[in-house]
Amino acid sequence: MLELSIYQNLGTRFLIPPEYNNPTQIGHARRIAALYVIGRFGFSSKTVIQYLLGIRREAINKLFRKLVTDGLINERKSFGSKDGAVYYLSAKGKRFISFETELEYHQKTDTSAHNSKTEIHDLSIQICMINRLLHSRENYTAFVTEKELRELGYGTFGELRNERAVDGLLYLSAGDCKDNCMNNCSDSSKSYSCWHSLEIETSNAKNKRAANNYLRPEILEKYRRQLVAEDGLYSRVLFFSHRERFLRQIAARTDEIIKENALGYTDKDIEVLTASLKYVHSFCPTLYELFWNPDSKLDKDSHIKIDQDRIEQAVALYSVNSSNEYQQGLTDVFRTLGIKHPDIPTNN
């Protein structure tokens, strides 16, 4: 779709902060990344941004306090998130990030309609997409969120209303697309998708087989329509969950539906479905630790015991020592530890 080319060209430009040495630039880049994630996904949490930036919890808390104080984000208390809150762009934050990124964000700034039932599901897919973009062996270079797909009509309105709005899309670079897709992407005469879809399963409801409510065949048919079409939205479906059992059950139900073949799948349909549905078991422990294990922290070694007397001694030496190396070294230490002192300019 031509609409997706906007996100394809955008890539990870604002998601992954550039590597700066200047503390002011580092702080600004982190600020942009946090607001950008919140804006594109609709809302986010401290855990997601910490996973993205890879910095200590103290630095994340400081970043979010500053964003709230400056009126750029709204905090909504949460019973589902281990952080105790989730965050939305404020009207001011929406204007700020729109100016910085030159993108239009279709987002309500009122948090009263927040759906707490799907909160962990929505936060989990953010982690999954960030992980694939930053750490996957495949060269994913861009992403589209479910919110953005619904704004295009998927599962919402128009001719795409009956199509499934998947939890997210990742763009596979052209070099990897040829080896990872069922279709021959090197054929320039045809338009093949290099987008992979992501689905997160946080419950077993869609796998339960009941007389009047069995969703898996309907969902599978929607996948099939996109996977077999030459101009389909995506060419692979990646399943994630915090429980390996849920992924095994999805695979078992899918095999059962294909074997029964009540929907009349052709041999080509079965081949494409079998090859294109992938279950990412290896990421289950990460999701569990981040969102379901109450005793887990993203960085357990983030609390450092600091001797106040030694801090004051270091400050005293800073004021009398004329060595630029000593002053710069102490400034870097204070910034890394997140210590504020009026006599030590941390620029952070």
PEMOQUI-V936186 format. One record per pair of residues at least 12 apart in sequence whose C-alpha atoms are under 10 Angstrom apart, sorted by the first residue. I is the first residue (numbers start at 1). GAP is how many residues later the second one is. If there is no record, write none. Layout:
BEGIN
((I & GAP) (I & GAP))
END
This chain:
BEGIN
((1 & 190) (1 & 192) (1 & 230) (1 & 231) (1 & 232) (3 & 146) (3 & 149) (4 & 138) (4 & 139) (4 & 140) (4 & 144) (4 & 145) (4 & 148) (4 & 165) (4 & 167) (4 & 191) (4 & 229) (5 & 137) (6 & 97) (6 & 136) (6 & 138) (7 & 134) (7 & 135) (7 & 136) (7 & 137) (7 & 138) (7 & 141) (7 & 163) (7 & 164) (8 & 133) (8 & 134) (8 & 135) (8 & 136) (8 & 162) (8 & 163) (8 & 164) (8 & 165) (8 & 187) (9 & 132) (9 & 133) (10 & 91) (10 & 93) (10 & 131) (10 & 132) (10 & 133) (11 & 122) (11 & 129) (11 & 130) (11 & 131) (11 & 132) (11 & 133) (11 & 159) (11 & 160) (12 & 118) (12 & 121) (12 & 122) (12 & 128) (12 & 129) (12 & 130) (12 & 131) (13 & 20) (13 & 88) (13 & 128) (13 & 129) (14 & 15) (14 & 16) (14 & 18) (14 & 19) (14 & 20) (14 & 21) (14 & 22) (14 & 23) (14 & 86) (14 & 87) (15 & 14) (15 & 15) (15 & 17) (15 & 18) (15 & 19) (15 & 20) (15 & 21) (15 & 22) (15 & 37) (15 & 38) (15 & 115) (15 & 118) (15 & 127) (15 & 128) (16 & 13) (16 & 14) (16 & 16) (16 & 17) (16 & 36) (16 & 37) (16 & 114) (16 & 117) (16 & 118) (17 & 12) (17 & 13) (17 & 14) (17 & 15) (17 & 16) (17 & 17) (17 & 35) (17 & 36) (18 & 12) (22 & 325) (22 & 326) (23 & 309) (23 & 312) (23 & 323) (23 & 324) (23 & 325) (24 & 322) (24 & 323) (24 & 324) (25 & 323) (26 & 322) (27 & 32) (27 & 36) (27 & 320) (27 & 321) (28 & 35) (28 & 320) (30 & 19) (30 & 22) (30 & 23) (30 & 30) (30 & 33) (31 & 32) (31 & 33) (31 & 35) (31 & 36) (31 & 41) (31 & 66) (32 & 64) (32 & 65) (32 & 68) (32 & 69) (33 & 16) (33 & 19) (33 & 20) (33 & 64) (34 & 12) (34 & 14) (34 & 15) (34 & 16) (34 & 18) (34 & 19) (34 & 26) (34 & 29) (34 & 30) (34 & 33) (34 & 39) (34 & 63) (35 & 14) (35 & 32) (35 & 37) (35 & 38) (35 & 52) (35 & 53) (35 & 54) (35 & 58) (35 & 59) (35 & 61) (35 & 62) (35 & 63) (36 & 53) (36 & 57) (36 & 58) (36 & 61) (36 & 62) (36 & 64) (36 & 65) (36 & 67) (36 & 69) (37 & 12) (37 & 15) (37 & 52) (37 & 89) (37 & 93) (38 & 35) (38 & 48) (38 & 49) (38 & 50) (38 & 51) (38 & 55) (38 & 56) (38 & 69) (39 & 34) (39 & 48) (39 & 49) (39 & 50) (39 & 51) (39 & 54) (39 & 55) (39 & 58) (39 & 59) (39 & 64) (39 & 65) (39 & 66) (39 & 67) (39 & 68) (40 & 63) (40 & 64) (40 & 65) (40 & 66) (40 & 67) (40 & 103) (40 & 104) (40 & 105) (40 & 106) (40 & 107) (40 & 108) (41 & 47) (41 & 64) (41 & 66) (41 & 81) (41 & 82) (41 & 84) (41 & 85) (41 & 103) (41 & 104) (41 & 105) (41 & 106) (41 & 107) (41 & 127) (42 & 45) (42 & 46) (42 & 47) (42 & 63) (42 & 64) (42 & 65) (42 & 66) (42 & 67) (42 & 72) (42 & 80) (42 & 103) (42 & 104) (42 & 105) (42 & 106) (43 & 30) (43 & 31) (43 & 32) (43 & 33) (43 & 43) (43 & 44) (43 & 45) (43 & 46) (43 & 64) (43 & 66) (43 & 68) (43 & 71) (43 & 76) (43 & 79) (43 & 80) (43 & 83) (44 & 41) (44 & 42) (44 & 43) (44 & 44) (44 & 45) (44 & 75) (44 & 78) (44 & 79) (44 & 82) (45 & 19) (45 & 30) (45 & 33) (45 & 36) (45 & 37) (45 & 38) (45 & 39) (45 & 40) (45 & 41) (45 & 42) (45 & 43) (45 & 78) (45 & 81) (46 & 14) (46 & 15) (46 & 17) (46 & 18) (46 & 35) (46 & 36) (46 & 37) (46 & 38) (46 & 39) (46 & 40) (46 & 41) (47 & 13) (47 & 34) (47 & 35) (47 & 36) (47 & 39) (47 & 76) (47 & 80) (47 & 243) (47 & 244) (47 & 250) (47 & 251) (48 & 75) (48 & 76) (48 & 77) (48 & 78) (48 & 79) (48 & 80) (48 & 82) (48 & 242) (49 & 14) (49 & 15) (49 & 77) (49 & 78) (49 & 81) (50 & 248) (50 & 249) (51 & 75) (51 & 76) (51 & 79) (51 & 80) (51 & 239) (51 & 247) (51 & 248) (52 & 74) (52 & 75) (52 & 78) (52 & 79) (52 & 82) (54 & 244) (54 & 245) (55 & 243) (55 & 244) (55 & 247) (55 & 281) (56 & 242) (56 & 243) (56 & 244) (56 & 245) (56 & 246) (56 & 247) (56 & 280) (56 & 281) (56 & 282) (57 & 240) (57 & 241) (57 & 242) (57 & 243) (57 & 245) (57 & 246) (58 & 244) (58 & 245) (58 & 279) (58 & 280) (59 & 276) (59 & 277) (59 & 278) (59 & 279) (59 & 289) (62 & 276) (62 & 286) (64 & 23) (67 & 22) (67 & 23) (67 & 26) (68 & 19) (68 & 21) (68 & 22) (68 & 25) (70 & 22) (70 & 23) (71 & 18) (71 & 19) (71 & 20) (71 & 21) (71 & 22) (72 & 15) (72 & 16) (72 & 17) (72 & 18) (72 & 19) (72 & 20) (72 & 21) (72 & 22) (72 & 23) (72 & 24) (72 & 25) (73 & 13) (73 & 14) (73 & 15) (73 & 16) (73 & 17) (73 & 18) (73 & 19) (73 & 20) (73 & 21) (73 & 36) (74 & 12) (74 & 13) (74 & 14) (74 & 15) (74 & 16) (74 & 17) (74 & 19) (74 & 35) (74 & 36) (74 & 37) (75 & 12) (75 & 13) (75 & 14) (75 & 15) (75 & 36) (76 & 12) (76 & 35) (76 & 36) (76 & 38) (78 & 36) (78 & 38) (78 & 41) (79 & 37) (79 & 38) (79 & 40) (80 & 36) (80 & 37) (80 & 38) (80 & 39) (80 & 40) (80 & 211) (80 & 212) (81 & 35) (81 & 38) (81 & 39) (81 & 42) (81 & 209) (81 & 210) (81 & 211) (82 & 38) (82 & 208) (82 & 209) (82 & 210) (82 & 211) (82 & 212) (82 & 213) (82 & 214) (82 & 215) (83 & 208) (86 & 25) (86 & 28) (86 & 30) (86 & 33) (86 & 37) (87 & 24) (88 & 19) (88 & 20) (88 & 21) (88 & 22) (88 & 23) (88 & 26) (89 & 16) (89 & 18) (89 & 19) (89 & 20) (89 & 21) (89 & 22) (90 & 17) (90 & 18) (90 & 19) (90 & 20) (90 & 21) (91 & 16) (91 & 17) (91 & 18) (91 & 19) (92 & 17) (93 & 16) (94 & 12) (94 & 13) (94 & 14) (94 & 15) (105 & 43) (106 & 41) (106 & 42) (106 & 45) (107 & 40) (118 & 84) (120 & 82) (120 & 167) (120 & 171) (120 & 172) (121 & 46) (121 & 78) (121 & 79) (121 & 80) (121 & 81) (121 & 82) (121 & 120) (121 & 121) (121 & 170) (122 & 24) (122 & 45) (122 & 78) (122 & 80) (123 & 164) (123 & 168) (124 & 76) (124 & 77) (124 & 78) (124 & 116) (124 & 117) (124 & 118) (124 & 162) (124 & 163) (124 & 164) (124 & 166) (124 & 167) (125 & 20) (125 & 21) (125 & 42) (125 & 43) (125 & 73) (125 & 74) (125 & 75) (125 & 76) (125 & 115) (125 & 116) (125 & 162) (126 & 19) (126 & 41) (126 & 42) (126 & 74) (127 & 159) (127 & 160) (127 & 163) (128 & 40) (128 & 70) (128 & 71) (128 & 72) (128 & 111) (128 & 112) (128 & 113) (128 & 155) (128 & 158) (128 & 159) (129 & 13) (129 & 14) (129 & 15) (129 & 16) (129 & 38) (129 & 39) (129 & 40) (129 & 41) (129 & 68) (129 & 69) (130 & 13) (130 & 40) (131 & 152) (132 & 38) (133 & 37) (133 & 38) (133 & 39) (138 & 33) (138 & 34) (138 & 35) (138 & 38) (138 & 39) (138 & 42) (139 & 31) (139 & 32) (139 & 33) (139 & 34) (139 & 35) (139 & 36) (139 & 37) (139 & 38) (140 & 29) (140 & 30) (140 & 31) (140 & 32) (140 & 33) (140 & 34) (140 & 36) (140 & 37) (140 & 54) (140 & 55) (140 & 56) (141 & 29) (141 & 30) (141 & 31) (141 & 32) (141 & 33) (142 & 27) (142 & 28) (142 & 29) (142 & 30) (142 & 31) (142 & 53) (143 & 25) (143 & 26) (143 & 27) (143 & 28) (143 & 29) (143 & 52) (143 & 53) (143 & 54) (144 & 22) (144 & 23) (144 & 24) (144 & 25) (144 & 26) (144 & 27) (144 & 51) (144 & 53) (145 & 20) (145 & 21) (145 & 22) (145 & 23) (145 & 24) (145 & 25) (145 & 52) (145 & 53) (146 & 19) (146 & 20) (146 & 21) (146 & 22) (146 & 23) (146 & 52) (147 & 18) (147 & 19) (147 & 20) (147 & 21) (148 & 17) (148 & 20) (149 & 15) (149 & 16) (149 & 17) (149 & 18) (149 & 19) (149 & 20) (150 & 14) (150 & 15) (150 & 16) (152 & 13) (153 & 12) (154 & 12) (162 & 60) (163 & 56) (163 & 58) (163 & 59) (163 & 60) (163 & 62) (163 & 63) (164 & 54) (164 & 55) (164 & 56) (164 & 57) (164 & 58) (164 & 59) (164 & 62) (165 & 32) (165 & 34) (165 & 57) (166 & 31) (166 & 32) (166 & 33) (166 & 34) (166 & 57) (166 & 68) (166 & 71) (167 & 30) (167 & 31) (167 & 32) (167 & 33) (167 & 34) (167 & 72) (168 & 27) (168 & 28) (168 & 29) (168 & 30) (168 & 31) (168 & 32) (168 & 69) (168 & 70) (169 & 25) (169 & 26) (169 & 27) (169 & 28) (169 & 29) (169 & 30) (169 & 64) (169 & 65) (169 & 67) (169 & 68) (169 & 69) (170 & 24) (170 & 25) (170 & 26) (170 & 27) (170 & 28) (170 & 64) (170 & 66) (171 & 22) (171 & 23) (171 & 24) (171 & 25) (171 & 26) (171 & 63) (172 & 21) (172 & 22) (172 & 23) (172 & 24) (173 & 21) (173 & 22) (174 & 12) (174 & 20) (176 & 18) (177 & 15) (177 & 16) (177 & 17) (177 & 18) (177 & 19) (177 & 58) (178 & 14) (178 & 16) (180 & 14) (180 & 16) (180 & 55) (180 & 56) (180 & 95) (180 & 96) (181 & 12) (181 & 13) (181 & 14) (181 & 15) (181 & 46) (181 & 53) (181 & 54) (181 & 55) (181 & 91) (181 & 94) (181 & 95) (182 & 45) (182 & 46) (182 & 53) (182 & 54) (182 & 89) (182 & 90) (182 & 91) (182 & 93) (182 & 94) (183 & 44) (183 & 45) (183 & 46) (183 & 47) (183 & 52) (183 & 89) (190 & 40) (190 & 41) (191 & 38) (191 & 39) (191 & 40) (191 & 41) (192 & 37) (192 & 38) (192 & 39) (192 & 40) (192 & 41) (192 & 42) (192 & 43) (193 & 33) (193 & 34) (193 & 36) (193 & 37) (193 & 38) (193 & 39) (193 & 40) (193 & 41) (193 & 42) (193 & 43) (194 & 38) (194 & 39) (194 & 40) (194 & 41) (194 & 42) (195 & 37) (195 & 38) (195 & 39) (195 & 40) (195 & 41) (195 & 42) (196 & 37) (196 & 38) (196 & 39) (196 & 40) (196 & 41) (196 & 42) (196 & 80) (197 & 26) (197 & 36) (197 & 37) (197 & 38) (197 & 39) (197 & 40) (197 & 41) (197 & 42) (197 & 80) (198 & 36) (198 & 38) (198 & 39) (198 & 40) (198 & 41) (198 & 42) (198 & 80) (199 & 38) (199 & 39) (199 & 40) (199 & 41) (199 & 42) (199 & 80) (200 & 38) (200 & 39) (200 & 40) (200 & 41) (200 & 42) (200 & 47) (201 & 38) (201 & 39) (201 & 40) (201 & 41) (201 & 42) (201 & 45) (201 & 46) (201 & 49) (202 & 38) (202 & 39) (202 & 40) (202 & 41) (202 & 44) (202 & 45) (203 & 38) (203 & 39) (203 & 40) (203 & 43) (204 & 39) (204 & 41) (204 & 42) (204 & 43) (204 & 45) (204 & 46) (205 & 41) (206 & 13) (206 & 44) (206 & 47) (207 & 39) (207 & 42) (207 & 43) (207 & 44) (207 & 45) (207 & 46) (207 & 47) (208 & 41) (208 & 42) (208 & 45) (209 & 44) (216 & 34) (216 & 37) (216 & 38) (216 & 41) (217 & 36) (217 & 37) (217 & 39) (217 & 40) (217 & 41) (217 & 44) (217 & 45) (217 & 46) (218 & 45) (219 & 35) (220 & 34) (220 & 37) (220 & 38) (220 & 53) (220 & 57) (221 & 42) (221 & 44) (221 & 52) (223 & 12) (223 & 13) (223 & 14) (223 & 50) (223 & 53) (223 & 54) (224 & 41) (224 & 45) (224 & 46) (224 & 48) (224 & 49) (224 & 52) (225 & 44) (227 & 42) (227 & 45) (227 & 46) (227 & 49) (227 & 50) (228 & 40) (228 & 41) (228 & 42) (228 & 43) (228 & 44) (228 & 45) (234 & 42) (235 & 37) (235 & 38) (235 & 40) (235 & 41) (235 & 42) (236 & 36) (236 & 37) (236 & 39) (236 & 40) (236 & 41) (236 & 42) (237 & 36) (237 & 38) (237 & 39) (237 & 40) (237 & 41) (237 & 42) (238 & 38) (238 & 39) (238 & 40) (238 & 41) (238 & 42) (239 & 12) (239 & 38) (239 & 39) (239 & 40) (239 & 41) (239 & 42) (240 & 38) (240 & 39) (240 & 40) (240 & 41) (240 & 42) (240 & 43) (240 & 44) (240 & 47) (241 & 38) (241 & 39) (241 & 40) (241 & 41) (241 & 42) (241 & 43) (241 & 44) (241 & 45) (241 & 46) (241 & 47) (242 & 39) (242 & 40) (242 & 41) (242 & 42) (242 & 43) (242 & 44) (242 & 45) (242 & 46) (242 & 47) (242 & 48) (242 & 49) (242 & 50) (243 & 38) (243 & 40) (243 & 41) (243 & 42) (243 & 44) (243 & 45) (244 & 35) (244 & 36) (244 & 37) (244 & 38) (244 & 39) (244 & 40) (244 & 41) (245 & 36) (245 & 39) (246 & 35) (247 & 31) (247 & 32) (247 & 33) (247 & 34) (247 & 37) (248 & 31) (248 & 33) (250 & 29) (251 & 23) (251 & 26) (251 & 27) (251 & 28) (254 & 19) (254 & 20) (254 & 23) (255 & 15) (255 & 18) (255 & 19) (258 & 12) (258 & 15) (258 & 16) (286 & 12) (302 & 35) (303 & 34) (304 & 33) (306 & 31) (306 & 33) (311 & 23) (311 & 28) (311 & 30) (312 & 29) (314 & 13) (314 & 16) (314 & 30) (315 & 12) (315 & 15) (315 & 16) (315 & 26) (315 & 27) (315 & 28) (315 & 29) (316 & 27) (317 & 13) (318 & 12) (318 & 13) (318 & 25) (318 & 26) (319 & 24) (319 & 25) (327 & 17) (327 & 18) (328 & 16) (328 & 17) (328 & 18) (330 & 14) (330 & 15) (330 & 16) (331 & 13) (331 & 14) (331 & 15) (331 & 16) (332 & 12) (332 & 13) (332 & 14) (332 & 15) (333 & 13) (334 & 12) (334 & 14) (335 & 12) (335 & 13) (336 & 12))
END
